[in-house]
């Protein structure tokens, strides 16, 4: 009987924690919609404190931190999220964008290439990889290869079409 009581208590505690997370997440979402990024970031930090493996909270907090101008904090959140879940192309894509913004081109290229391995159908990841190859003065062949991969996914990708004309 004690065993069943313990199981019931554990299940109840888990359900309570999940419902608390849901309530907090709704609050964070509402703050985000209102462009109250600091409040949203605080609520998301609370969710992370309650569940340090909540990848969604890390991703969303990274967005809030970037909106607050804390690019390094956003990068730290995305890096932590990638440690927890290394199979989400979105994590690598956003981190690549932030690395590009901070002029860490090698790291950005690495992340965009990872996106391409995880999700070959992401035209923008191919395009940004091409940009990083160009920024790092890599061969035009590598740049063209990424631009062609981008255009294979999205034949109307305007930036890729422009860039391909420029390098030809």
HUJO-V434158 format. One record per helix or strand of 3 or more residues. SS is the DSSP state (~ for helix, > for strand). FROM is the first residue (numbers start at 1). TO is the last residue. If there is no record, write none. Layout:
# HUJO-V434158
ss->{SS	SS}
from->{FROM	FROM}
to->{TO	TO}
This chain:
# HUJO-V434158
ss->{~	~	~	~	~	~	~	~	~}
from->{2	37	55	71	89	105	123	140	158}
to->{33	50	67	84	101	118	135	153	167}
